[in-house]
């Protein structure tokens, strides 16, 4: 029976990109969301046409992915309980205690889910500029243990151009996109292939009331 590793077509993750077995690479953007149905009719129309213009501006394919996972607030609750113990202001202690009780009761009655939105941007060796057709076919069929560093850097440079194009296009319709770094990519794929794992609350992000830097 094949192992899990054999079913995953990822060769490596480094320099903030995902390298697949076939030699192509991927960049992944974490994107903010827009509550479309809270917008006015004119705003909805503008967003629709803006999104259409964004897609039409791309001369390469992208993949849009939404994930939904159970949110684990245990670390967040532990932080609040620690603050409750050290808080000297009685009014704040009451407020923290009531808030803790609310969160705990909410967790007992419903599953708190975390939804995240990603855009995957690809680049393949056959798309590299300045290469003849024979060079491209040679690279496809030639078996090499490692991709030459020069080729990798050239591909990564062109991938970054695509990342900038997508990020800029999304910003024009009010969507923030953050390019995931190596450590974040490793954490993302670990969670993808371990569905029983719960999404951990980012304490810093919660304190600062933000998701994206």
Buried (B, 14 or more C-beta within 10 A) or exposed (E): EEEEEEEEEBBEBEEBBBBBEEBBBBBBBBBBEBEEEEBEEEEBEBBEEBBEEBEEEEEBEEEEEEBEBEBBBEEBBEBBEEEBEEBEEEEEBEEBBEEBEEBEEEBEEEEBEBEBBBBBBBBBBBBBEEBEEEEBEEBEEEEEEEBEEEBBEBBBEBBBEBBEBBBEBBEEBBBBBBBBEEEBBBEBBEBEEEEEEBBBBBEEEBEEEEBEE
